[in-house]
Amino acid sequence: MSSLRAVVLRPLRKLVGPTIVLLVASCVGWIVNDELQSSRLQASYLAEYAQGLTFRAEPGASPSIRFPHSGPYDERLGYDQVPAFLKRLPKEGYVITDQARISPRLAELSDFGVFPAYREKDQAGLDLLDCNERSLYAARFPERIYDRFESVPPLLVDSLLFIENHELLDAVHPTRNPAVEWNRLAKAVLDQGRHLVDAGGEAPGGSTLATQIEKYRHSPEGRTASAKEKLRQMASASLRAYLNGENTLATRRQIVLSYLNTVPLSAKAGYGEINGLGDGLWVWYGRDFAEVNHLLQDAGSTTDPLPGQAEAFKQVLSLMIAQRRPGYYLGEGEEDLAQLTDSYLRLLGAAGTISPTLRAAALRVKLSRHEAAAGLVCYPQGRHRSADEPGWTARPAPLVRPGSARSPCHQYPER
């Protein structure tokens, strides 16, 4: 009897070990897969960690403060120059009355090299008032922005996510980390590996919208120069995503909004640096931002595109694509941009993001850049001192279509 039991149990014992290993591997696999989809563990840890990233203004000079050293956003807004200002101003009789005190955790993070996580603004500006608090001059940069997510035509949101970040607004996983899209990142890593073997092949990056914002705002020259810089962008974007807690749905919508409002779109003589879809449409195509949004607000839900919808959509789509190499595509690469835009129109149509009729109508549109007339200088919209009228007058730059009788430039003297 005992020999029979031994004969029966011996193979069972051999199966116990592999079965346990298989069960453990399955559990680990399930946890990893769930984390890749939902970011639950990351959300719990990072949201708690982010609660310690604080600052507050207190009287007098701050013994605990950090300033950025590089990055287009920090240079444009003058943040990197604040230490120099603070050295010079006391010599002119100025005194620091209040200054920010940052938390030890935020100071430690900054010293480690991660970009400081706080709620950044998309638009800067200047208001000059007279002694009666009446406006003498007012300007904003970028000038044309979406003030809230709901203002963005759904078709533009869907198209942007199709091109750049498929899973960003996935509501099934409210705790998802928007800084990483794992399948896109894995493909980018493989492409980079192939690029090492075949230098002539394309090797697109795996950046999400969140990491792209970190790159063009805070990385030196707005570029990803190394794998270390990419990790810094991802870490910074991850911490910023959980400043409001574990649920990132509202933050992800804000990422879409910030990206559309601030994406770099090269520069143009007579205007300067161009950031954001609204300013890009005005400078490169002479389009009224409000008109374009009105045309596209219901474009995704209509069977037959209205007159002008196809042209407006193709212009917007071309700028979404141009951000990958704005200096080239909005310069000498105009024809390449047109071909790439047509390719994406076909992809969007095949995926059902746009209707077949909108795709067909947009493919028939020829992209035509708006060029300022010779001798005219394009100045940002604002209040300017008129060259031919006394005093200060409000003269907002007109927003017009290409080929119209009026130009989006004023014949102001150079200054």
FIGUMAR-829409 format. One record per residue (C-alpha): residue in one letter; residue number from 1; x, y negated, z. Coordinates in nm, 2 decimals, padded with zeros to 4 digits, always signed. Each point is the difference from the previous one (the first is absolute). Layout:
N
   gulo   paza        x        y        z
      A    NUM        X        Y        Z
...
***
This chain:
415
   gulo   paza        x        y        z
      M      1   +00.00   +00.00   +00.00
      S      2   +00.28   -00.24   +00.09
      S      3   +00.18   +00.08   -00.32
      L      4   -00.31   -00.08   -00.19
      R      5   -00.04   -00.33   +00.18
      A      6   +00.36   -00.09   -00.08
      V      7   -00.05   +00.09   -00.37
      V      8   -00.31   -00.23   -00.01
      L      9   +00.15   -00.29   +00.20
      R     10   +00.34   -00.01   -00.16
      P     11   -00.12   -00.16   -00.33
      L     12   -00.24   -00.23   +00.19
      R     13   +00.29   -00.13   +00.20
      K     14   +00.19   -00.07   -00.32
      L     15   -00.30   -00.21   -00.12
      V     16   -00.03   -00.21   +00.33
      G     17   +00.31   -00.21   -00.06
      P     18   -00.07   -00.10   -00.36
      T     19   -00.36   -00.06   +00.09
      I     20   +00.09   -00.24   +00.28
      V     21   +00.25   -00.18   -00.23
      L     22   -00.27   -00.03   -00.27
      L     23   -00.25   -00.14   +00.25
      V     24   +00.25   -00.25   +00.13
      A     25   +00.10   -00.10   -00.35
      S     26   -00.36   -00.04   -00.10
      C     27   -00.07   -00.23   +00.30
      V     28   +00.31   -00.21   -00.07
      G     29   -00.10   -00.02   -00.36
      W     30   -00.35   -00.11   +00.09
      I     31   +00.13   -00.26   +00.24
      V     32   +00.25   -00.14   -00.25
      N     33   -00.26   -00.01   -00.28
      D     34   -00.25   -00.17   +00.23
      E     35   +00.27   -00.25   +00.10
      L     36   +00.09   -00.07   -00.36
      Q     37   -00.37   -00.07   -00.08
      S     38   -00.11   -00.18   +00.32
      S     39   +00.31   -00.13   +00.17
      R     40   -00.17   +00.07   +00.34
      L     41   +00.32   +00.05   +00.20
      Q     42   +00.17   -00.30   -00.17
      A     43   -00.30   -00.21   +00.07
      S     44   -00.01   +00.10   +00.37
      Y     45   +00.37   -00.07   +00.05
      L     46   +00.05   -00.31   -00.22
      A     47   -00.32   -00.17   +00.12
      E     48   +00.11   +00.03   +00.36
      Y     49   +00.35   -00.11   -00.09
      A     50   -00.13   -00.30   -00.20
      Q     51   -00.19   -00.13   +00.31
      G     52   +00.34   -00.10   +00.14
      L     53   +00.09   -00.21   -00.30
      T     54   -00.12   -00.33   +00.12
      F     55   +00.11   -00.37   +00.03
      R     56   -00.14   -00.31   +00.17
      A     57   +00.08   -00.37   +00.00
      E     58   +00.13   -00.15   +00.32
      P     59   +00.14   -00.34   +00.10
      G     60   +00.37   -00.07   -00.08
      A     61   +00.26   +00.18   -00.21
      S     62   -00.04   +00.37   -00.02
      P     63   +00.27   +00.23   +00.14
      S     64   -00.15   +00.29   -00.20
      I     65   -00.06   -00.06   -00.37
      R     66   +00.12   +00.14   -00.33
      F     67   +00.01   -00.15   -00.35
      P     68   +00.01   +00.17   -00.34
      H     69   +00.32   +00.00   -00.20
      S     70   -00.13   +00.07   -00.35
      G     71   -00.30   +00.08   -00.21
      P     72   -00.19   -00.22   -00.25
      Y     73   -00.30   -00.05   +00.23
      D     74   +00.22   -00.12   +00.29
      E     75   +00.21   -00.22   -00.23
      R     76   -00.31   -00.15   -00.17
      L     77   -00.17   -00.10   +00.33
      G     78   +00.33   -00.12   +00.15
      Y     79   +00.01   +00.26   +00.29
      D     80   +00.36   +00.09   -00.07
      Q     81   +00.09   -00.37   +00.03
      V     82   -00.16   -00.06   +00.34
      P     83   +00.33   +00.07   +00.20
      A     84   +00.17   -00.28   -00.21
      F     85   -00.29   -00.23   +00.06
      L     86   +00.02   +00.06   +00.37
      K     87   +00.36   -00.10   +00.00
      R     88   -00.05   -00.32   -00.19
      L     89   -00.32   -00.13   +00.15
      P     90   +00.12   -00.07   +00.36
      K     91   +00.26   -00.23   -00.15
      E     92   -00.28   -00.21   -00.14
      G     93   -00.18   -00.02   +00.33
      Y     94   -00.24   +00.29   -00.03
      V     95   -00.07   +00.24   +00.29
      I     96   -00.14   +00.35   -00.01
      T     97   -00.32   -00.02   +00.20
      D     98   -00.13   +00.36   -00.07
      Q     99   +00.16   +00.30   -00.16
      A    100   -00.09   +00.37   -00.04
      R    101   +00.11   +00.27   +00.25
      I    102   +00.00   +00.34   -00.16
      S    103   -00.04   +00.32   +00.19
      P    104   +00.30   +00.22   +00.08
      R    105   -00.13   +00.27   -00.23
      L    106   -00.04   -00.25   -00.29
      A    107   +00.35   -00.13   +00.06
      E    108   +00.14   +00.35   +00.02
      L    109   -00.17   +00.09   -00.33
      S    110   +00.13   -00.31   -00.17
      D    111   +00.35   +00.07   +00.12
      F    112   -00.03   +00.35   -00.14
      G    113   -00.07   -00.14   -00.34
      V    114   -00.37   +00.05   -00.04
      F    115   -00.20   -00.30   -00.13
      P    116   -00.19   -00.16   +00.29
      A    117   -00.36   +00.13   +00.00
      Y    118   -00.25   -00.28   +00.03
      R    119   -00.30   -00.13   -00.20
      E    120   +00.14   -00.19   -00.29
      K    121   -00.18   -00.27   -00.20
      D    122   -00.05   +00.03   -00.37
      Q    123   -00.02   -00.37   -00.07
      A    124   +00.21   -00.29   +00.12
      G    125   -00.07   -00.37   -00.05
      L    126   +00.06   -00.36   +00.09
      D    127   -00.24   -00.28   +00.10
      L    128   +00.11   -00.36   +00.03
      L    129   -00.24   -00.24   +00.18
      D    130   +00.01   -00.37   +00.04
      C    131   -00.05   -00.18   +00.33
      N    132   -00.38   +00.04   -00.03
      E    133   +00.05   +00.38   -00.06
      R    134   -00.11   -00.03   -00.36
      S    135   +00.18   +00.23   -00.24
      L    136   +00.28   -00.15   -00.20
      Y    137   +00.13   +00.33   -00.15
      A    138   -00.11   +00.36   +00.03
      A    139   +00.15   +00.31   -00.17
      R    140   -00.02   +00.37   +00.04
      F    141   +00.22   +00.28   -00.11
      P    142   -00.11   +00.23   -00.16
      E    143   -00.28   -00.24   -00.11
      R    144   -00.26   +00.26   -00.11
      I    145   -00.07   +00.29   +00.23
      Y    146   -00.28   +00.23   +00.12
      D    147   -00.12   -00.11   +00.34
      R    148   -00.14   +00.34   +00.09
      F    149   +00.00   +00.36   -00.13
      E    150   -00.36   -00.02   -00.10
      S    151   +00.08   -00.28   -00.24
      V    152   +00.21   +00.23   -00.22
      P    153   -00.19   +00.16   -00.29
      P    154   -00.02   +00.38   +00.08
      L    155   +00.13   +00.07   -00.35
      L    156   +00.32   -00.17   +00.08
      V    157   +00.04   +00.19   +00.32
      D    158   -00.06   +00.33   -00.17
      S    159   +00.24   -00.08   -00.28
      L    160   +00.27   -00.11   +00.24
      L    161   -00.03   +00.32   +00.21
      F    162   +00.00   +00.21   -00.31
      I    163   +00.33   -00.15   -00.11
      E    164   +00.18   -00.04   +00.33
      N    165   -00.15   +00.18   +00.30
      H    166   -00.28   +00.25   -00.06
      E    167   -00.08   +00.09   +00.36
      L    168   +00.03   -00.33   +00.17
      L    169   -00.37   -00.06   +00.07
      D    170   -00.09   +00.36   +00.08
      A    171   -00.27   -00.04   +00.27
      V    172   +00.00   +00.37   +00.08
      H    173   +00.32   -00.04   +00.21
      P    174   -00.04   -00.33   +00.19
      T    175   +00.34   +00.04   +00.17
      R    176   +00.20   +00.05   -00.32
      N    177   +00.34   -00.17   -00.01
      P    178   -00.01   -00.23   -00.31
      A    179   +00.38   -00.02   -00.02
      V    180   +00.03   +00.35   -00.14
      E    181   -00.17   +00.19   -00.28
      W    182   +00.17   +00.34   +00.03
      N    183   -00.08   +00.14   -00.34
      R    184   +00.11   -00.32   -00.17
      L    185   +00.32   -00.01   +00.22
      A    186   +00.08   +00.36   -00.08
      K    187   -00.03   -00.06   -00.37
      A    188   +00.22   -00.31   +00.02
      V    189   +00.27   +00.21   +00.18
      L    190   -00.01   +00.26   -00.27
      D    191   +00.01   -00.26   -00.27
      Q    192   +00.30   -00.16   +00.17
      G    193   +00.17   +00.34   +00.01
      R    194   -00.06   +00.04   -00.37
      H    195   +00.13   -00.35   -00.06
      L    196   +00.34   +00.10   +00.15
      V    197   +00.03   +00.26   -00.27
      D    198   -00.16   -00.19   -00.28
      A    199   +00.08   -00.37   +00.05
      G    200   -00.21   -00.09   -00.31
      G    201   -00.32   +00.13   +00.15
      E    202   -00.25   -00.21   +00.20
      A    203   +00.00   +00.02   +00.38
      P    204   -00.29   -00.19   +00.13
      G    205   -00.01   -00.08   +00.38
      G    206   -00.25   +00.15   +00.24
      S    207   -00.08   -00.32   +00.18
      T    208   -00.35   -00.06   +00.13
      L    209   -00.15   -00.35   +00.00
      A    210   +00.09   -00.04   +00.37
      T    211   +00.37   +00.07   -00.06
      Q    212   +00.00   -00.21   -00.32
      I    213   -00.12   -00.30   +00.21
      E    214   +00.28   +00.06   +00.25
      K    215   +00.25   +00.02   -00.29
      Y    216   -00.09   -00.31   -00.19
      R    217   -00.04   -00.20   +00.32
      H    218   +00.28   +00.10   +00.22
      S    219   +00.27   +00.22   -00.18
      P    220   +00.30   -00.19   -00.13
      E    221   -00.10   -00.15   -00.34
      G    222   -00.32   +00.19   +00.02
      R    223   +00.17   +00.32   -00.11
      T    224   +00.05   +00.35   +00.12
      A    225   +00.38   +00.04   -00.01
      S    226   +00.03   +00.33   +00.18
      A    227   -00.17   +00.29   +00.16
      K    228   +00.06   -00.17   +00.34
      E    229   -00.18   -00.31   -00.12
      K    230   -00.30   +00.22   -00.12
      L    231   -00.02   +00.16   +00.35
      R    232   +00.01   -00.35   +00.16
      Q    233   -00.29   -00.11   -00.22
      M    234   -00.20   +00.32   +00.09
      A    235   +00.07   -00.04   +00.37
      S    236   -00.10   -00.36   +00.00
      A    237   -00.31   +00.06   -00.20
      S    238   -00.10   +00.28   +00.23
      L    239   +00.03   -00.20   +00.32
      R    240   -00.18   -00.30   -00.16
      A    241   -00.29   +00.23   -00.10
      Y    242   -00.08   +00.10   +00.36
      L    243   +00.01   -00.34   +00.16
      N    244   -00.38   +00.01   +00.03
      G    245   -00.02   +00.36   +00.13
      E    246   -00.02   +00.35   -00.14
      N    247   -00.28   -00.07   -00.25
      T    248   +00.17   -00.16   -00.31
      L    249   -00.30   -00.04   -00.23
      A    250   -00.02   -00.38   +00.05
      T    251   +00.38   -00.03   -00.02
      R    252   +00.00   +00.19   -00.33
      R    253   -00.25   -00.23   -00.15
      Q    254   +00.21   -00.29   +00.11
      I    255   +00.30   +00.16   -00.17
      V    256   -00.19   -00.01   -00.33
      L    257   -00.10   -00.36   +00.06
      S    258   +00.36   -00.11   +00.09
      Y    259   +00.15   +00.18   -00.29
      L    260   -00.23   -00.16   -00.26
      N    261   +00.05   -00.34   +00.16
      T    262   +00.38   +00.01   +00.02
      V    263   +00.14   +00.25   -00.25
      P    264   +00.31   -00.17   -00.18
      L    265   -00.07   -00.07   -00.37
      S    266   +00.33   -00.16   -00.11
      A    267   +00.04   -00.37   -00.05
      K    268   -00.06   -00.25   -00.28
      A    269   +00.17   -00.32   -00.09
      G    270   -00.20   -00.30   +00.10
      Y    271   -00.18   +00.19   +00.27
      G    272   +00.25   +00.20   +00.20
      E    273   -00.05   +00.32   +00.19
      I    274   -00.33   +00.18   -00.06
      N    275   -00.15   +00.22   +00.27
      G    276   -00.35   +00.16   +00.01
      L    277   -00.25   +00.10   -00.26
      G    278   -00.18   -00.33   +00.00
      D    279   +00.30   -00.21   -00.08
      G    280   +00.13   +00.26   -00.24
      L    281   -00.33   -00.02   -00.20
      W    282   +00.02   -00.38   -00.01
      V    283   +00.36   -00.03   -00.10
      W    284   +00.04   +00.29   -00.24
      Y    285   -00.34   +00.00   -00.16
      G    286   -00.15   -00.34   +00.09
      R    287   -00.30   +00.17   +00.16
      D    288   -00.23   -00.14   +00.26
      F    289   +00.02   +00.23   +00.30
      A    290   -00.36   -00.05   +00.10
      E    291   -00.12   +00.07   -00.36
      V    292   +00.20   +00.32   -00.03
      N    293   -00.14   +00.13   +00.33
      H    294   -00.35   -00.09   -00.10
      L    295   +00.04   +00.19   -00.33
      L    296   +00.14   +00.31   +00.17
      Q    297   -00.22   +00.01   +00.31
      D    298   -00.25   +00.24   -00.16
      A    299   +00.22   +00.12   -00.29
      G    300   +00.04   +00.35   +00.16
      S    301   -00.37   +00.06   +00.03
      T    302   -00.12   -00.12   -00.35
      T    303   -00.02   +00.23   -00.30
      D    304   +00.08   -00.26   -00.26
      P    305   +00.26   -00.27   +00.09
      L    306   -00.11   -00.36   -00.03
      P    307   +00.19   -00.24   -00.23
      G    308   +00.33   -00.08   +00.16
      Q    309   +00.00   +00.29   +00.25
      A    310   +00.24   +00.22   -00.20
      E    311   +00.24   -00.29   -00.05
      A    312   +00.00   -00.10   +00.36
      F    313   +00.05   +00.36   +00.12
      K    314   +00.28   +00.06   -00.24
      Q    315   +00.18   -00.31   +00.12
      V    316   -00.04   +00.10   +00.36
      L    317   +00.12   +00.35   -00.07
      S    318   +00.30   -00.12   -00.18
      L    319   +00.11   -00.20   +00.30
      M    320   -00.05   +00.30   +00.23
      I    321   +00.24   +00.19   -00.22
      A    322   +00.24   -00.29   -00.05
      Q    323   +00.09   -00.01   +00.37
      R    324   +00.22   +00.31   -00.05
      R    325   +00.25   -00.21   -00.21
      P    326   -00.15   -00.35   +00.00
      G    327   +00.31   -00.18   -00.13
      Y    328   +00.01   +00.23   -00.30
      Y    329   -00.37   +00.07   -00.08
      L    330   -00.10   -00.37   +00.04
      G    331   +00.31   -00.10   -00.20
      E    332   +00.15   +00.17   -00.29
      G    333   -00.19   +00.33   +00.06
      E    334   -00.34   -00.14   -00.10
      E    335   -00.06   +00.26   -00.27
      D    336   +00.10   +00.29   +00.24
      L    337   -00.24   -00.14   +00.25
      A    338   -00.28   +00.00   -00.26
      Q    339   +00.07   +00.36   -00.09
      L    340   +00.01   +00.11   +00.37
      T    341   -00.32   -00.18   +00.07
      D    342   -00.17   +00.19   -00.28
      S    343   +00.13   +00.33   +00.14
      Y    344   -00.15   -00.08   +00.34
      L    345   -00.33   -00.10   -00.16
      R    346   -00.02   +00.35   -00.15
      L    347   +00.10   +00.17   +00.33
      L    348   -00.26   -00.21   +00.19
      G    349   -00.26   +00.10   -00.26
      A    350   +00.09   +00.36   +00.02
      A    351   -00.02   +00.00   +00.38
      G    352   -00.35   -00.17   -00.01
      T    353   +00.13   -00.31   +00.18
      I    354   -00.12   -00.22   -00.29
      S    355   -00.28   +00.07   -00.24
      P    356   +00.07   +00.12   -00.36
      T    357   -00.14   -00.32   -00.14
      L    358   +00.22   -00.22   +00.22
      R    359   +00.30   +00.21   -00.09
      A    360   -00.08   -00.03   -00.38
      A    361   -00.07   -00.38   +00.03
      A    362   +00.32   -00.06   +00.20
      L    363   +00.21   +00.20   -00.25
      R    364   -00.11   -00.24   -00.27
      V    365   +00.11   -00.30   +00.19
      K    366   +00.35   -00.14   -00.08
      L    367   +00.17   -00.15   +00.30
      S    368   +00.10   -00.36   -00.07
      R    369   +00.22   -00.20   +00.24
      H    370   -00.09   -00.35   +00.08
      E    371   +00.28   -00.24   -00.08
      A    372   +00.01   -00.36   +00.14
      A    373   +00.02   -00.27   -00.26
      A    374   +00.35   -00.15   -00.05
      G    375   +00.08   -00.29   +00.24
      L    376   -00.26   +00.10   +00.26
      V    377   +00.09   +00.10   +00.35
      C    378   -00.22   +00.25   +00.19
      Y    379   -00.03   -00.10   +00.36
      P    380   -00.17   +00.20   +00.27
      Q    381   -00.36   -00.11   +00.08
      G    382   -00.02   -00.25   +00.27
      R    383   -00.03   -00.37   +00.07
      H    384   +00.26   -00.21   -00.20
      R    385   +00.09   -00.36   -00.03
      S    386   -00.12   -00.10   -00.34
      A    387   +00.25   -00.14   -00.25
      D    388   -00.25   -00.25   -00.13
      E    389   -00.23   -00.07   +00.29
      P    390   +00.08   -00.18   +00.32
      G    391   -00.02   +00.19   +00.33
      W    392   -00.04   +00.36   +00.07
      T    393   -00.27   +00.19   -00.19
      A    394   -00.12   +00.35   +00.00
      R    395   +00.09   +00.15   -00.34
      P    396   -00.04   +00.38   +00.00
      A    397   +00.14   +00.17   -00.31
      P    398   -00.27   +00.12   -00.24
      L    399   -00.06   +00.37   -00.05
      V    400   -00.06   +00.07   -00.37
      R    401   +00.01   +00.27   -00.26
      P    402   +00.28   +00.04   -00.25
      G    403   -00.06   -00.21   -00.32
      S    404   -00.25   -00.23   +00.17
      A    405   +00.03   -00.38   -00.04
      R    406   +00.13   -00.05   +00.35
      S    407   +00.33   +00.13   +00.13
      P    408   +00.07   +00.14   +00.35
      C    409   +00.28   -00.25   +00.02
      H    410   +00.00   -00.37   +00.08
      Q    411   +00.23   -00.24   -00.17
      Y    412   +00.16   -00.10   +00.33
      P    413   +00.35   -00.14   -00.01
      E    414   +00.28   +00.24   +00.10
      R    415   +00.10   -00.02   +00.37
***
